[in-house]
Amino acid sequence: MSFKYNNYTLKKLETLFEELDYTVLYEKGSFQSGYCIVQQRRVVVVNKFFETEGRINTLLEILGVLEVDPSRLSEASQKLFKNLSQS
């Protein structure tokens, strides 16, 4: 999928995570990978010092390791998820 690394794309990804009942936080910490997933609380913590492109890439990486039930997503998020899964 071809998309732009901008705040609009970031917001769409954040919405997708919200629909999966995950909270996305931008905090500082010593994450070697740039992020941390707290499964029990369904929280994703991303390094707050990342620029928009880094935040998008990190959320995409996290999305790749989560078990996603597309039926829980809105139509727009399902389309986004499908496009991301194909790339």
Order of alpha helices (4+ residues) and beta strands (2+ residues): alpha-beta-beta-beta-alpha-alpha
